[in-house]
Amino acid sequence: MHLKSIKLLGRLLCLASIISYLSFFWSPPATALTQIKILDVSYKDCPTELSTGAVTSNGSSAANCFIVTGKAKNDTYKTVYDADIFGRIYDANNDPVLQNRTRLGSIAEVPPGISNFELRISVPANQPLPLQLKQFKAAGFTGVVRR
């Protein structure tokens, strides 16, 4: 090898070592997906102003409007943003209310600890009540992802 090549290789190794050393002490904050526990899920009828003109996803115009409520438990010490809520909703006959859909909505911010949430759903009027709310959970990010 030539002397110039050896010097260049030495400089590159030195630079790589410095970058590696500095990255040990500083790294950008991670925005990993964070799981949120969903507790005390229930539902109630929508107020009249929200239920007027409700339409279901399958195009039928007859629908009942409900507000799903619950508590979101963030076990981390950071606020979680854009937490998607997932769950399964069945009618009184164990038939799914929202076909092929488990993402029901989202929570903009979930601070550390327990906080309340609610989301609106439309259910075809021909599906018998009471509704069964099962397998609710949420997941979001510790950094703002969407703007």
C-alpha positions in Angstrom: 0.0 0.0 0.0 1.1 3.5 -0.6 1.8 5.9 2.3 -1.1 8.2 1.2 -3.5 5.3 1.3 -2.4 4.3 4.8 -2.8 7.9 6.0 -6.3 8.2 4.4 -7.4 4.9 6.0 -6.1 6.1 9.4 -8.0 9.4 9.1 -11.2 7.6 8.1 -10.9 5.2 11.1 -10.3 8.1 13.4 -13.3 10.0 12.1 -15.5 6.8 12.4 -14.3 6.4 16.0 -15.2 10.0 16.9 -18.7 9.7 15.4 -19.2 6.4 17.2 -18.1 7.9 20.5 -20.3 11.0 20.1 -23.4 9.0 19.2 -23.0 7.1 22.4 -23.7 10.3 24.4 -26.2 11.9 22.0 -28.9 10.3 19.9 -32.2 11.7 18.6 -35.3 10.9 20.6 -37.1 7.7 19.5 -40.7 7.8 18.5 -41.5 4.1 19.1 -45.0 2.7 19.0 -46.4 2.8 22.6 -49.2 0.5 23.8 -52.0 2.1 25.7 -54.4 0.0 27.9 -58.1 0.7 27.5 -60.3 0.2 30.6 -63.9 0.6 31.6 -65.3 0.6 28.0 -69.0 1.3 27.6 -71.4 3.1 25.3 -74.4 5.5 25.4 -76.8 7.0 22.9 -75.6 10.1 21.0 -77.1 13.4 21.8 -79.7 14.4 19.2 -77.5 17.0 17.5 -74.9 14.2 16.7 -77.3 11.5 15.6 -79.3 13.4 13.1 -78.6 12.1 9.6 -76.4 9.2 10.7 -75.5 6.9 7.8 -73.8 3.5 8.0 -70.7 2.5 6.0 -72.7 0.0 3.9 -74.9 2.8 2.5 -78.1 2.2 4.4 -79.5 5.4 5.9 -81.1 3.8 9.0 -78.5 3.9 11.7 -78.2 4.3 15.5 -75.5 6.7 16.8 -73.6 5.8 19.9 -70.7 7.3 21.9 -68.2 4.8 23.1 -66.4 5.9 26.3 -63.6 4.6 28.4 -60.3 5.2 30.1 -56.9 5.2 28.4 -54.0 4.2 30.7 -50.6 5.4 29.7 -48.0 3.6 31.8 -45.1 5.6 30.4 -43.8 9.0 31.6 -44.2 10.6 28.2 -47.3 11.9 26.4 -48.5 9.6 23.6 -49.8 11.2 20.4 -52.1 10.0 17.7 -53.1 6.8 19.6 -55.3 4.6 17.4 -58.1 2.8 19.2 -58.8 -0.8 18.2 -61.6 -3.0 19.3 -64.4 -5.3 18.3 -68.1 -4.5 18.5 -70.8 -7.1 18.3 -74.5 -6.9 18.5 -76.8 -9.0 20.8 -76.5 -12.0 18.4 -72.7 -11.9 18.4 -72.6 -10.6 14.8 -70.0 -7.9 14.1 -71.3 -4.4 14.0 -68.5 -2.9 11.9 -67.5 -5.4 9.2 -63.8 -5.8 8.6 -62.9 -2.9 10.7 -61.1 -3.0 14.1 -59.7 0.6 14.1 -62.5 2.6 15.6 -60.9 6.0 16.0 -58.0 7.8 17.7 -57.0 9.9 20.6 -55.0 13.0 19.8 -53.0 13.0 23.1 -52.8 10.6 26.0 -50.8 12.1 28.9 -49.1 9.8 31.5 -51.6 8.2 33.8 -55.3 7.6 33.2 -57.5 9.8 31.0 -61.0 9.6 29.6 -61.8 9.2 25.9 -64.9 9.0 23.7 -65.6 8.3 20.1 -68.7 8.2 17.9 -69.9 5.1 16.0 -72.8 4.5 13.7 -74.5 1.1 13.9 -77.1 -0.2 11.4 -80.6 0.1 12.9 -81.4 -3.5 12.2 -78.7 -4.9 14.5 -80.1 -5.9 17.9 -78.9 -4.3 21.1 -77.2 -4.4 23.5 -73.8 -4.0 21.9 -70.8 -6.0 23.1 -67.5 -4.2 23.3 -64.5 -6.5 23.3 -60.7 -6.5 22.9 -60.2 -2.8 23.2 -56.6 -1.4 23.0 -54.7 1.5 21.7 -51.3 2.4 20.3 -49.6 5.7 19.6 -46.2 7.5 19.4 -44.2 9.4 22.0 -43.4 12.0 19.4 -45.8 13.9 17.1 -45.9 11.9 13.8 -48.6 13.7 11.8 -49.2 17.4 11.3 
